[in-house]
Amino acid sequence: MFGYVKPYKPELRVRELEEYKAVYCGLCRELGQSFGLFARFTLSYDFAFLAMLKTALDEEIRPETCRRACIAHPFGKRACVCENPAMAFAARAAMISVYYKLEDDMADEGFLKRIAAAALMPFARRARKKAMAFEDGRAADAAAAEMTAAQKALEKESCPLPDAAAEPTAKFIAALMKGCAASPEQSAVLERFGYLLGRFVYLCDALDDLEDDRRRRRYNPFLYAEGEAAIAAKNALFLTTAELSDDFDLLVLHRYEGILENIVRIGLRAEVLRIEKKLKGGDKHGTEPI
């Protein structure tokens, strides 16, 4: 989806990094098996986090790791988590998200991006239909449709308030996170956690795209901040990560605790600092890929 919810690798133990890679590769394999080769190219850190969190919250999901050939790494097999309910849930959510992203690109982006989105839309449409055969897929689709409509309305009126502009994405991620709950007691905490994570993701994306949006004259709520955008955004993002960390403490995790803690407490802040550095003319690429 966006790619901002990922671990800070220098602070991960070797075993934790291997476990994270196994989840990431497992989700890639799940996407390919369930939705075809096209789906593998939509793999993102955000939905790997979703799969890992759902696995960690549900004691009944016991992830098994196997070694499989990988089209991206042909010289040897890679460890990956085998198919399980968390992987399937994350893959369906990812396909729903991709469909609405392509729909948005077809409406708003430049000529070349519209052509690319139109070419990919038949694949995304079929994947969406498959995902909606499941109850959680239908719930994700309803939330994504609501998010898209609300976001378009805010952009049409050139909403100058970053908090208001972040609301649709925050509600969408809240709905996805609520779907991770293994018990009714977890739902309220996860909904709030997801809301804050969605707010973080939207604000990160808006700040990351600030100069590009300024140059292309595209909507970005931070363009109304009269030169104080980076400072205001950084403060808002750090406040959001602090609240996320507090909510994370309320979750009962059965596995992957060290990796998830790294993502929430270190990885998110590292993304804010990376974007700040980028805006100041430094490294534009951030952490190396998995």
C-alpha positions as CSV (number, residue, x, y, z in Angstrom):
1,M,0.0,0.0,0.0
2,F,2.5,2.6,1.2
3,G,5.5,0.9,2.5
4,Y,6.2,2.9,5.7
5,V,5.4,0.1,8.3
6,K,8.6,-1.8,8.4
7,P,11.3,-2.9,10.8
8,Y,14.5,-1.0,11.4
9,K,16.9,-3.7,10.4
10,P,20.1,-2.6,12.4
11,E,18.2,-3.2,15.6
12,L,16.8,-6.6,14.8
13,R,18.4,-9.8,16.0
14,V,19.6,-12.2,13.3
15,R,16.9,-14.7,14.2
16,E,14.2,-12.0,14.2
17,L,15.3,-10.7,10.8
18,E,15.1,-14.3,9.4
19,E,11.6,-14.7,10.9
20,Y,10.5,-11.4,9.3
21,K,11.9,-12.4,5.9
22,A,10.0,-15.7,6.2
23,V,6.7,-13.8,6.8
24,Y,7.5,-11.4,3.9
25,C,8.3,-14.2,1.5
26,G,5.3,-16.2,2.7
27,L,3.0,-13.4,2.0
28,C,4.5,-13.1,-1.5
29,R,3.9,-16.8,-2.1
30,E,0.3,-16.5,-0.8
31,L,-0.4,-13.6,-3.1
32,G,0.9,-15.6,-6.1
33,Q,-1.0,-18.8,-5.2
34,S,-4.3,-17.1,-4.5
35,F,-4.3,-14.3,-7.0
36,G,-1.7,-15.0,-9.7
37,L,1.8,-13.7,-10.6
38,F,0.6,-10.1,-11.0
39,A,-0.3,-10.0,-7.3
40,R,3.3,-10.8,-6.2
41,F,4.3,-7.4,-7.6
42,T,2.0,-5.7,-5.1
43,L,3.8,-7.1,-2.1
44,S,4.4,-4.4,0.6
45,Y,5.9,-4.1,4.1
46,D,2.5,-2.8,5.4
47,F,0.6,-6.0,4.6
48,A,3.5,-8.2,5.9
49,F,3.0,-6.3,9.2
50,L,-0.7,-7.0,9.0
51,A,0.0,-10.8,8.5
52,M,2.5,-10.8,11.3
53,L,0.3,-9.0,13.7
54,K,-2.7,-11.2,13.1
55,T,-0.4,-14.3,13.6
56,A,0.9,-12.9,16.8
57,L,-2.5,-12.1,18.2
58,D,-4.1,-15.4,17.5
59,E,-2.7,-18.2,19.7
60,E,-4.4,-20.8,17.4
61,I,-2.4,-19.8,14.4
62,R,0.9,-21.6,14.6
63,P,3.1,-20.5,11.7
64,E,5.2,-23.2,10.0
65,T,8.2,-22.4,7.9
66,C,9.3,-24.2,4.8
67,R,11.9,-23.6,2.0
68,R,10.6,-22.8,-1.4
69,A,12.0,-21.6,-4.7
70,C,11.7,-17.9,-5.3
71,I,11.4,-16.1,-8.7
72,A,13.1,-13.0,-7.3
73,H,16.0,-15.1,-5.9
74,P,16.5,-18.0,-8.4
75,F,19.8,-19.3,-6.9
76,G,18.6,-21.3,-4.0
77,K,15.4,-21.7,-1.9
78,R,14.1,-19.2,0.6
79,A,12.5,-19.8,3.9
80,C,8.9,-18.7,4.0
81,V,5.9,-19.1,6.3
82,C,3.5,-21.6,4.9
83,E,-0.2,-20.8,4.1
84,N,-2.3,-20.0,7.2
85,P,-5.3,-17.8,8.0
86,A,-3.3,-14.7,8.7
87,M,-1.4,-14.9,5.4
88,A,-4.7,-15.4,3.5
89,F,-6.3,-12.5,5.4
90,A,-3.4,-10.1,4.6
91,A,-3.3,-11.2,0.9
92,R,-7.0,-10.4,0.5
93,A,-6.7,-7.1,2.2
94,A,-3.7,-6.2,-0.1
95,M,-5.7,-7.0,-3.2
96,I,-8.6,-4.9,-2.2
97,S,-6.2,-2.0,-1.5
98,V,-4.5,-2.4,-4.8
99,Y,-7.8,-2.3,-6.7
100,Y,-8.8,1.0,-5.2
101,K,-5.3,2.4,-5.6
102,L,-5.5,1.6,-9.4
103,E,-9.0,3.1,-9.6
104,D,-7.7,6.3,-8.0
105,D,-4.7,6.4,-10.4
106,M,-7.0,6.1,-13.3
107,A,-8.9,9.1,-12.2
108,D,-6.2,11.4,-10.9
109,E,-2.7,10.6,-12.1
110,G,-0.8,11.7,-15.2
111,F,-1.3,10.2,-18.7
112,L,1.3,7.4,-18.4
113,K,0.2,6.4,-14.9
114,R,-3.4,6.3,-16.1
115,I,-2.4,4.0,-19.0
116,A,-0.5,1.7,-16.7
117,A,-3.3,1.6,-14.2
118,A,-5.8,0.8,-16.9
119,A,-3.6,-2.0,-18.2
120,L,-3.4,-3.6,-14.7
121,M,-7.0,-3.1,-13.8
122,P,-8.4,-6.3,-15.3
123,F,-6.0,-8.3,-13.1
124,A,-6.9,-6.2,-10.0
125,R,-10.6,-6.6,-10.8
126,R,-10.4,-10.4,-10.9
127,A,-8.3,-10.4,-7.7
128,R,-10.9,-8.2,-5.9
129,K,-13.7,-10.6,-7.0
130,K,-11.8,-13.5,-5.5
131,A,-11.0,-11.6,-2.3
132,M,-14.7,-10.7,-1.9
133,A,-15.7,-14.3,-1.8
134,F,-14.7,-14.2,1.9
135,E,-16.4,-12.2,4.6
136,D,-13.2,-10.4,5.6
137,G,-12.6,-9.5,2.0
138,R,-16.1,-8.0,1.7
139,A,-15.5,-6.0,4.9
140,A,-12.2,-4.7,3.6
141,D,-13.8,-3.7,0.3
142,A,-16.6,-1.8,2.0
143,A,-14.0,0.1,4.1
144,A,-11.8,0.8,1.1
145,A,-14.8,2.1,-0.9
146,E,-15.7,4.4,1.9
147,M,-12.1,5.6,2.3
148,T,-11.8,6.3,-1.5
149,A,-15.1,8.3,-1.6
150,A,-14.2,10.4,1.5
151,Q,-10.7,11.0,0.2
152,K,-11.9,12.2,-3.2
153,A,-14.4,14.6,-1.5
154,L,-11.6,16.1,0.7
155,E,-9.3,16.5,-2.2
156,K,-12.1,18.1,-4.3
157,E,-12.6,20.8,-1.7
158,S,-8.8,21.2,-1.2
159,C,-9.0,20.4,2.5
160,P,-6.1,22.4,4.1
161,L,-6.1,20.4,7.4
162,P,-3.7,17.3,7.5
163,D,-5.6,15.7,10.4
164,A,-8.9,15.9,8.4
165,A,-7.2,14.7,5.2
166,A,-5.8,11.7,7.1
167,E,-9.2,10.6,8.5
168,P,-10.3,8.3,5.6
169,T,-7.0,6.3,5.6
170,A,-7.1,6.1,9.4
171,K,-10.6,4.6,9.3
172,F,-9.6,2.1,6.6
173,I,-6.6,0.8,8.5
174,A,-8.7,0.8,11.7
175,A,-11.2,-1.6,9.9
176,L,-8.3,-3.8,8.8
177,M,-6.7,-4.0,12.2
178,K,-10.1,-4.8,13.8
179,G,-10.2,-7.8,11.5
180,C,-7.0,-9.0,13.2
181,A,-8.7,-9.5,16.6
182,A,-8.8,-13.0,17.9
183,S,-11.3,-12.1,20.6
184,P,-13.9,-9.3,21.2
185,E,-11.7,-7.9,23.9
186,Q,-9.0,-7.1,21.4
187,S,-11.2,-5.3,18.9
188,A,-11.4,-1.9,20.6
189,V,-7.6,-1.7,21.2
190,L,-6.9,-2.8,17.6
191,E,-9.4,-0.4,16.1
192,R,-7.7,2.5,17.9
193,F,-4.2,1.2,17.1
194,G,-5.2,0.9,13.4
195,Y,-6.7,4.4,13.4
196,L,-3.4,5.8,14.6
197,L,-1.4,3.7,12.2
198,G,-3.5,4.8,9.3
199,R,-3.1,8.4,10.3
200,F,0.7,7.9,10.5
201,V,0.8,6.3,7.0
202,Y,-1.2,9.0,5.4
203,L,0.8,11.8,7.0
204,C,4.1,10.1,6.1
205,D,3.0,9.6,2.5
206,A,1.8,13.3,2.2
207,L,5.1,14.6,3.6
208,D,7.2,12.2,1.5
209,D,5.4,13.4,-1.6
210,L,5.4,17.1,-0.6
211,E,8.0,18.4,-3.1
212,D,6.8,16.2,-5.9
213,D,3.2,17.3,-5.3
214,R,4.2,20.9,-5.2
215,R,6.0,20.6,-8.5
216,R,3.1,18.7,-10.2
217,R,0.5,20.9,-8.6
218,R,-1.3,18.0,-7.0
219,Y,-3.3,18.1,-3.8
220,N,-1.3,17.8,-0.6
221,P,-2.6,19.2,2.7
222,F,0.9,20.2,3.8
223,L,1.1,22.6,0.9
224,Y,-1.2,24.9,2.8
225,A,1.1,25.1,5.8
226,E,3.1,28.1,4.5
227,G,6.6,26.8,4.9
228,E,6.0,25.1,8.2
229,A,4.9,21.8,6.7
230,A,7.9,19.7,7.6
231,I,8.1,20.9,11.2
232,A,4.3,20.5,11.8
233,A,4.3,17.1,10.1
234,K,7.3,15.8,12.1
235,N,5.7,16.9,15.4
236,A,2.4,15.3,14.4
237,L,4.0,12.1,13.3
238,F,6.1,11.7,16.5
239,L,3.0,12.3,18.6
240,T,1.2,9.6,16.7
241,T,4.1,7.1,17.1
242,A,4.0,7.8,20.9
243,E,0.3,7.0,21.0
244,L,0.9,3.9,18.9
245,S,3.5,2.7,21.3
246,D,1.1,3.1,24.2
247,D,-1.6,1.1,22.4
248,F,0.9,-1.5,21.4
249,D,1.5,-2.2,25.1
250,L,-2.1,-3.2,25.5
251,L,-1.9,-6.0,23.0
252,V,-1.3,-9.6,24.1
253,L,1.1,-11.2,21.7
254,H,1.9,-14.9,21.4
255,R,4.9,-14.6,19.0
256,Y,6.9,-12.1,17.0
257,E,6.9,-9.7,19.9
258,G,10.5,-8.4,19.3
259,I,9.9,-7.8,15.6
260,L,6.6,-6.0,16.1
261,E,8.0,-3.9,18.9
262,N,10.9,-3.0,16.6
263,I,8.5,-1.8,13.9
264,V,6.2,0.2,16.2
265,R,8.8,1.8,18.5
266,I,11.8,2.2,16.2
267,G,10.9,1.5,12.5
268,L,8.1,4.1,12.4
269,R,10.3,6.8,13.9
270,A,13.1,5.9,11.5
271,E,10.7,6.5,8.6
272,V,9.9,10.0,9.8
273,L,13.6,10.8,10.1
274,R,14.3,9.4,6.7
275,I,11.6,11.6,5.1
276,E,12.9,14.6,7.0
277,K,16.4,13.9,5.7
278,K,15.0,13.5,2.2
279,L,13.3,16.9,2.4
280,K,16.6,18.4,3.5
281,G,18.3,17.0,0.4
282,G,19.8,13.8,1.9
283,D,19.3,10.1,1.2
284,K,16.0,9.6,-0.7
285,H,15.9,5.8,-0.4
286,G,15.9,5.0,3.3
287,T,16.5,1.5,4.6
288,E,17.6,-1.2,2.2
289,P,15.0,-3.7,1.0
290,I,14.3,-7.1,2.7
